[in-house]
Amino acid sequence: MSQFLSDGGVVDATFSVESLAPGAFVITFESWSGAAGTRFARNSEYTKGLELLFFRLASLGATISSIELAPANRPERTLLLIEARPFPWKLGTSTDVKQLRVELGRAQTMANSRPGKGNRTKRLRIYSQISGLFDAQSLSEMISVGNGWGLSEPMLDDSDVAGFQPSSEVRAVVEQHAMDAATRHYEQQGWTVDPSVARTESFDMLCTRAREVLHVEAKGTTGNGRQVLLTWREVEHARLFPRVALVVVSGIVVVRESLLAAHGGRVAVFDPWRIEECQLSATQYRCAVPAVT
């Protein structure tokens, strides 16, 4: 189960995400129970959490195809219907999430076995489509954290790809965090590190120690880092230079403080990095089109 993080801290509302197919998910939003302030209280901020969920889905341009009542202790499912808002719902930045939540609450009440007597805080299953090829884990992180949409990476072939972020602002923060982590690692090993070469060369850091010379490529990701995105120049350099290392910083957490900021992450160092042992996949081609006649 995941919780929502907001400017006020952790919101007492929980959800989980399950992948059904590429770009298709079901989000289970848990019910409220117990009086607020008692030890039996659970998901006491149901209303706030539901609005945050819709707001963050809207920020991702999600489409909601259907919503079901799904009591945890019973197998039956009840499709919720809103007369004035038929499915599918295409969410966007202009979506009034509070009004959406109010209308959904009315539908929950009417769907109860005793119309007009049911409560509006039941367990929900929300079926959604979101472009960008996110997996369940990265989508869950994005819904939980919010604020910097695109904080978790899109997926390629079911693996997180270090070096790609859909937001240039997030990309810059993640890349700098990876550079800082790589710099600390090699300085602790007694190397002198020069990151300024990244502006002109096809590698990120020049490391020297006595007569040793090492070139370092640093990649950062908010995902699991099982793949890295390389330019053809980076590939050629790794093939030709006698000593190159790769540092991958995965699981980076990006939050919006006064500005976007990156924290944490797991550092994996491949030194030496033998690119011939890596499986390379072409992701782009340069095409010279025929002359127009």
C-alpha positions in Angstrom: 0.0 0.0 0.0 1.1 3.5 -0.8 0.2 6.8 0.9 0.0 10.4 -0.4 2.6 13.0 0.4 1.6 16.6 0.4 2.9 19.9 1.6 1.4 19.1 5.0 3.1 15.7 5.2 1.6 12.2 4.9 -2.1 12.0 4.1 -4.0 9.2 6.0 -5.3 7.6 2.8 -3.9 4.5 1.1 -4.0 3.1 -2.4 -2.3 0.5 -4.6 -1.7 0.2 -8.4 -1.9 -2.9 -10.5 -0.8 -3.0 -14.2 -3.4 -4.7 -16.5 -1.7 -4.1 -19.8 0.8 -1.5 -21.3 -0.7 1.9 -20.3 -3.7 0.3 -18.5 -4.0 0.2 -14.7 -6.4 -0.4 -11.9 -5.9 1.8 -8.8 -7.5 0.4 -5.6 -8.4 3.2 -3.2 -9.0 1.9 0.3 -12.1 2.7 2.4 -12.4 4.8 5.5 -13.2 3.1 8.8 -13.2 4.0 12.5 -13.8 7.3 14.2 -11.1 9.9 13.5 -8.6 10.1 16.4 -9.2 6.6 17.7 -6.8 3.7 17.4 -9.3 2.0 15.1 -9.2 4.9 12.6 -8.1 3.9 9.1 -7.8 6.1 6.1 -9.3 9.0 8.0 -8.4 11.5 5.3 -10.3 9.6 2.6 -11.8 12.7 1.0 -8.5 14.6 0.8 -6.8 11.5 -0.5 -9.4 10.9 -3.2 -9.1 14.5 -4.4 -5.3 14.3 -4.5 -5.6 11.1 -6.5 -7.8 12.7 -9.1 -5.7 15.8 -9.2 -2.5 13.8 -9.8 -4.1 11.6 -12.4 -5.4 14.8 -14.1 -1.9 16.2 -14.2 -0.8 13.0 -16.1 -3.7 13.4 -18.6 -5.2 10.1 -17.5 -8.4 8.7 -18.8 -10.7 6.8 -16.3 -12.7 4.1 -18.1 -14.8 3.0 -15.1 -14.9 3.0 -11.3 -16.3 0.1 -9.2 -17.3 -0.2 -5.5 -15.1 -3.1 -4.3 -15.6 -4.1 -0.6 -12.6 -5.9 0.7 -14.6 -8.6 2.4 -17.0 -9.4 -0.5 -16.3 -10.6 -4.0 -19.0 -8.6 -5.8 -18.3 -5.4 -7.7 -20.7 -2.5 -8.4 -20.1 -0.2 -11.3 -20.6 3.4 -10.3 -22.6 5.5 -12.7 -22.9 9.3 -12.8 -25.7 10.5 -15.0 -24.2 13.8 -15.9 -20.7 12.4 -16.4 -20.6 9.2 -18.4 -17.4 7.2 -18.7 -14.8 7.4 -20.0 -13.5 10.5 -18.2 -10.6 12.3 -19.9 -8.9 14.2 -17.1 -6.8 17.3 -17.6 -5.5 20.5 -15.9 -9.0 22.1 -16.1 -10.7 19.2 -14.3 -12.6 20.2 -11.1 -11.4 17.4 -8.9 -13.5 18.5 -5.9 -16.7 18.4 -8.0 -15.6 15.1 -9.4 -15.2 13.7 -5.9 -18.6 15.1 -4.8 -20.4 13.5 -7.8 -18.6 10.2 -7.1 -19.7 10.3 -3.5 -23.3 10.7 -4.6 -22.9 7.7 -6.9 -21.5 5.7 -4.0 -24.5 6.5 -1.8 -27.0 5.6 -4.5 -25.2 2.3 -5.3 -25.6 1.1 -1.8 -28.2 -1.7 -1.2 -30.2 0.9 0.7 -30.4 3.9 -1.6 -29.8 7.1 0.2 -28.5 5.4 3.3 -25.0 4.3 2.2 -21.8 6.1 3.0 -19.4 7.8 0.6 -16.2 6.3 1.8 -16.1 2.8 0.3 -13.2 0.9 -1.3 -12.9 1.8 -5.0 -11.3 0.2 -8.0 -10.5 2.9 -10.6 -9.6 1.7 -14.1 -7.3 4.1 -15.9 -5.3 4.5 -19.1 -2.2 6.7 -19.0 0.2 7.3 -22.0 3.9 7.1 -21.5 4.4 3.4 -20.7 4.7 3.7 -17.0 4.8 0.5 -14.9 2.8 0.0 -11.7 5.6 0.9 -9.4 6.6 4.2 -11.1 2.9 5.2 -11.4 2.4 4.5 -7.7 5.4 6.7 -6.9 4.1 9.5 -9.1 0.7 9.5 -7.5 2.2 9.3 -4.0 4.7 12.1 -4.4 3.0 14.5 -6.9 4.2 18.1 -7.3 6.8 17.4 -10.0 4.9 15.4 -12.6 7.2 12.9 -14.3 9.3 12.3 -11.2 9.3 8.6 -11.9 10.5 7.4 -15.2 8.6 6.0 -18.1 9.3 2.4 -19.0 10.9 0.8 -22.1 10.6 -2.9 -22.6 9.5 -3.3 -18.9 12.7 -1.8 -17.5 13.6 1.6 -16.2 16.0 3.5 -18.4 18.6 5.7 -16.7 19.2 8.9 -18.7 15.6 9.6 -19.8 13.1 11.8 -18.1 10.0 13.3 -19.6 10.6 16.6 -17.9 13.7 18.7 -18.7 13.5 20.3 -15.2 13.5 16.9 -13.5 16.1 15.5 -15.9 18.5 18.3 -14.9 18.0 17.6 -11.2 18.4 13.9 -11.5 21.5 14.2 -13.7 23.2 16.6 -11.3 22.4 14.3 -8.4 24.1 11.4 -10.2 27.1 13.5 -11.0 27.4 14.5 -7.4 27.2 10.9 -6.2 29.8 9.8 -8.7 32.1 12.6 -7.7 31.9 11.7 -4.0 32.6 8.1 -4.8 35.8 8.8 -6.7 37.1 11.5 -4.4 36.7 9.0 -1.5 39.0 6.7 -3.5 41.7 9.4 -3.8 41.0 10.6 -7.3 41.0 14.2 -8.4 37.6 14.7 -10.3 37.0 17.3 -13.0 33.3 17.3 -14.1 33.7 20.3 -16.3 34.7 18.1 -19.2 31.0 17.1 -19.6 30.5 20.4 -21.4 32.8 19.5 -24.3 33.5 15.8 -24.2 31.5 12.6 -24.7 32.0 11.5 -21.1 31.0 13.2 -17.8 34.1 13.3 -15.5 37.8 13.2 -15.9 39.5 11.5 -12.9 43.2 11.5 -12.3 45.3 9.8 -9.5 49.1 9.9 -9.8 49.7 8.7 -13.4 46.3 7.0 -13.7 43.6 8.4 -15.9 39.9 7.4 -15.8 36.9 8.6 -17.7 33.5 8.3 -16.0 30.0 8.2 -17.4 27.3 9.0 -14.8 23.6 8.2 -15.2 20.7 8.8 -12.8 17.2 7.5 -12.6 14.2 7.6 -10.3 13.5 4.0 -11.4 15.5 0.8 -11.0 18.3 1.5 -13.4 18.4 -1.8 -15.2 19.1 0.0 -18.5 20.9 3.2 -19.4 20.4 5.5 -22.3 23.6 6.3 -24.3 24.4 8.5 -27.2 26.4 7.0 -30.1 29.3 9.2 -29.1 29.3 7.8 -25.5 29.2 4.2 -26.9 32.2 4.9 -29.3 34.1 6.5 -26.5 33.5 3.6 -24.2 34.8 1.2 -26.9 37.9 3.2 -27.7 39.3 4.7 -24.5 41.3 2.2 -22.5 39.7 2.9 -19.1 36.1 4.0 -18.7 33.8 3.6 -15.7 30.0 3.7 -15.5 28.2 5.0 -12.4 24.4 4.4 -12.2 22.4 6.0 -9.4 18.9 4.5 -9.2 15.9 5.1 -7.0 16.5 8.8 -6.8 13.7 10.6 -5.0 12.7 14.0 -6.4 10.6 16.4 -4.4 9.5 20.0 -4.7 10.9 22.1 -1.9 11.4 25.7 -2.7 12.7 24.3 -6.0 13.0 20.7 -7.3 15.5 18.7 -5.2 16.9 15.2 -5.5 17.7 12.9 -2.6 19.0 9.4 -1.9 19.5 6.7 -4.5 21.5 3.5 -4.8 25.0 3.8 -6.4 26.2 1.0 -8.7 29.8 1.4 -10.0 31.0 -0.6 -13.0 34.8 0.0 -13.1 36.1 -1.0 -15.5 33.0 -0.7 -17.7 33.3 -3.2 -20.6 30.7 -2.0 -23.1 31.2 -5.1 -25.3 29.7 -7.1 -22.5 26.5 -5.0 -22.6 23.5 -5.7 -24.8 23.0 -2.6 -26.9 19.6 -1.8 -28.6 19.1 0.9 -31.2 16.5 3.4 -30.1 16.9 6.0 -33.0 18.1 6.1 -36.5 19.4 9.0 -38.7 17.5 8.9 -42.0 18.8 10.7 -45.1 15.6 11.2 -47.1 15.6 11.1 -50.9 15.9 14.4 -52.7 12.7 16.1 -53.6 12.1 16.3 -57.3 
